[in-house]
Amino acid sequence: METIHDLISAVSALGIPWTNGVWGKGDDGPTVPYVTIKAGDGTSYGADNITWCTVMDYDVELYVHGRDYALERALEQALDDAEIYWSKGVYLLEDESVCETVYSVTVRED
């Protein structure tokens, strides 16, 4: 299983702005396209009262105007190259006039 650092490297390779949560306070954030990485639930594994591995679910959210198939494919290729398994959902956020493509991944925390 790959790590959160592998995920960050894959997203960084796109060359577009990204954040691991929210943009700075008072900052409206960048214009699209951009990526947000949001942590979900985690699971820890251990033995002898010591945690030896923690895995976390993340949503990698790609925001664009309209649907950008080339950018989606570039992100998918970056995840594939990093050997990160992903599943995908696409949502139109009409009130914000953007398309959100969400990649669900699970990686090991470092």
Beta strands, then each sheet from edge to edge (+ up, - down):
strand 1: 18-19
strand 2: 34-47
strand 3: 50-64
strand 4: 86-93
strand 5: 98-108
sheet 1: 1+ 2+ 3- 5+ 4-
end
